[in-house]
Amino acid sequence: MSSTMRPGAVLAAVVTALALLLTGCAPATTEGSGADGGRETQTAVPSPTETGSTDGEEDPEQDRVRTGPVAQYGGPAYGDQGEAEVVETGVWCKTIAVFWGGDEPIPDGVRFTFDAAVPDQPGLETESGVCGTRGADRSCLGMAVEANESGIFCSVVVRPGADFVEGTTISFEGTLECPTAEICDAVAARQVEPGPPLVVNTPEGA
């Protein structure tokens, strides 16, 4: 029996091979072949751009506000402008100069508000008020100081009690507000040489 393939068999083999080749390379169809004629669907994972999400969105928990002692929370420095002055019997006035200080300018959007004056001894009450002869044009209490603002003179009204202690020192507490937490960190970390502390002694004539 001869091993030579007949022409008809050759043609059949070629047709079969071609059919298999076409079937293997055909793209996947999107039309369903079921009785309901439904479509086959593929779920794509949306990209961040398509969903509207982006990198670097600000964290609402960022700490942009610090409250506490001026010296520890990045507020402007200040210096005593001399001895207390008598406003009236039992009422004195202290004046301070306020300045940001430091070698680097304070970033825009930074503000410090002087919320409270805190004596280090009992026997001295502090109040808001503009007083004295040393150039104060505003009360220190409640005063907001913007970034790089300078040339500020403010005053505090003080009332000594029966237990007033000579040399009582007053410090200030307040609120530092910044555009970002990083800016608050940088402002609080800057090196500032403060002026003389606010010291209260009984003024002459009191």
C-alpha positions in Angstrom: 0.0 0.0 0.0 1.5 3.4 -1.1 2.1 6.1 1.6 1.4 8.9 -1.0 -1.5 11.0 0.2 -4.3 11.5 -2.3 -5.1 15.0 -3.6 -8.5 14.9 -2.0 -7.1 14.1 1.3 -4.6 16.9 1.1 -7.3 19.4 0.3 -9.4 18.2 3.3 -6.4 18.5 5.7 -5.7 22.1 4.5 -9.3 23.2 5.0 -9.4 21.6 8.5 -6.1 23.3 9.5 -7.4 26.7 8.2 -10.6 26.3 10.2 -8.7 25.5 13.4 -6.4 28.5 12.8 -9.2 30.9 12.4 -11.0 29.6 15.4 -7.9 30.0 17.7 -7.2 33.6 16.6 -10.7 35.0 16.6 -11.3 37.8 19.1 -13.6 37.1 22.1 -17.2 38.1 21.3 -19.2 40.5 23.5 -22.5 39.1 22.4 -23.8 36.3 24.6 -24.9 33.0 22.9 -27.4 32.1 25.6 -31.1 31.8 25.0 -31.7 35.3 26.6 -29.2 36.9 24.1 -27.6 38.8 27.0 -24.2 40.5 26.7 -21.0 39.4 28.3 -19.5 42.3 30.3 -16.1 42.9 31.7 -15.8 45.1 34.8 -12.9 47.6 34.6 -11.2 49.0 37.7 -11.5 52.8 37.5 -8.3 54.8 37.8 -7.9 57.5 40.5 -8.4 60.2 37.8 -11.7 58.6 36.7 -13.0 58.5 40.3 -12.0 62.0 41.0 -9.6 61.1 43.8 -6.1 62.6 43.8 -2.9 62.2 45.8 -2.0 64.8 48.3 -5.4 65.8 49.6 -5.1 67.7 52.8 -5.7 65.8 56.0 -8.5 67.4 58.0 -6.9 66.2 61.2 -3.8 68.3 60.6 -2.9 70.5 63.5 -3.1 74.1 62.3 -3.9 75.7 65.6 -1.7 75.7 68.7 -2.9 77.1 72.1 -0.6 77.7 75.0 2.3 79.9 76.3 3.5 82.4 73.7 7.2 81.4 74.1 6.4 77.7 73.6 3.9 77.9 70.8 5.5 80.1 68.2 3.9 83.4 69.1 5.7 86.7 68.8 8.2 87.8 71.5 7.6 90.8 73.7 9.5 93.0 76.1 8.7 95.1 79.2 8.6 98.8 78.6 9.3 99.9 82.1 7.8 100.1 85.6 4.1 100.0 86.2 2.2 103.3 86.1 -0.6 104.4 88.4 -3.9 104.7 86.6 -6.0 105.3 89.7 -6.0 104.1 93.3 -5.4 100.3 93.2 -5.2 100.2 89.4 -1.8 100.1 87.6 -0.8 99.8 83.9 2.0 97.8 82.3 3.1 98.3 78.7 5.0 95.9 76.4 6.5 95.9 72.9 5.6 93.0 70.7 7.7 91.7 67.8 8.0 88.4 65.9 11.8 88.2 65.9 14.0 85.5 64.4 16.1 85.5 61.3 13.5 84.2 58.9 10.3 86.0 57.9 7.0 84.5 59.2 5.0 82.9 56.4 1.8 84.6 55.2 -1.4 83.4 56.8 0.2 83.1 60.3 -1.5 84.9 63.2 -1.1 84.9 67.0 -3.8 86.0 69.3 -3.0 87.0 72.9 -5.7 85.3 74.9 -4.7 85.7 78.6 -2.1 87.3 80.9 -0.9 84.9 83.6 0.8 86.1 86.7 3.3 83.7 88.4 2.1 84.7 91.9 -1.3 85.1 93.5 -2.5 88.6 94.4 -2.5 90.2 91.0 -5.4 90.4 88.6 -5.1 91.4 84.9 -7.6 93.1 82.7 -7.9 94.3 79.1 -7.3 98.0 78.6 -5.4 100.7 76.8 -3.4 102.8 79.4 -0.1 104.4 80.3 2.2 106.9 78.7 4.5 104.5 76.9 2.9 104.4 73.5 0.3 101.6 73.9 -2.4 102.0 71.3 -4.2 98.7 72.0 -4.9 96.2 74.8 -2.6 93.2 74.8 -5.5 90.9 75.8 -7.4 89.8 72.7 -4.8 91.4 70.4 -4.2 89.5 67.1 -0.7 89.9 65.6 -0.4 89.0 61.9 2.7 87.5 60.2 5.7 89.9 60.3 3.7 92.8 61.9 5.9 94.9 64.1 6.1 98.2 66.0 3.3 97.1 68.3 2.9 98.6 71.8 0.1 97.2 74.0 -0.9 97.5 77.6 -2.4 95.5 80.4 -4.4 96.8 83.3 -3.3 95.2 86.6 -5.0 95.3 90.0 -2.9 94.3 93.0 -4.6 92.6 95.9 -3.7 92.5 99.6 -1.5 89.5 98.9 0.4 91.1 96.0 4.0 89.9 95.8 6.6 92.4 94.6 8.3 91.3 91.4 5.4 89.2 90.1 6.1 88.2 86.5 3.3 88.1 83.9 3.5 85.8 80.9 1.0 85.4 78.1 -0.9 82.6 76.6 -2.5 82.6 73.2 -3.4 80.9 70.0 -1.2 80.3 67.0 -3.0 79.8 63.7 -1.2 78.6 60.5 -2.1 77.6 57.0 -0.6 74.1 57.6 0.7 72.0 60.4 4.2 72.2 58.9 4.2 76.0 59.0 3.1 75.9 62.7 6.0 73.5 63.4 8.5 75.8 61.7 7.2 79.0 63.4 7.3 77.3 66.8 10.8 76.0 66.3 12.4 79.3 65.2 15.1 80.8 67.5 13.9 84.1 69.0 15.7 86.3 71.6 12.9 87.7 73.8 12.8 91.1 75.4 12.8 91.6 79.2 10.1 89.8 81.1 7.0 91.6 82.2 7.7 92.3 85.9 5.3 94.1 88.2 6.5 96.1 91.2 4.6 98.7 93.2 5.0 102.0 91.2 6.1 105.2 92.8 3.2 107.1 94.2 0.9 104.1 94.5 
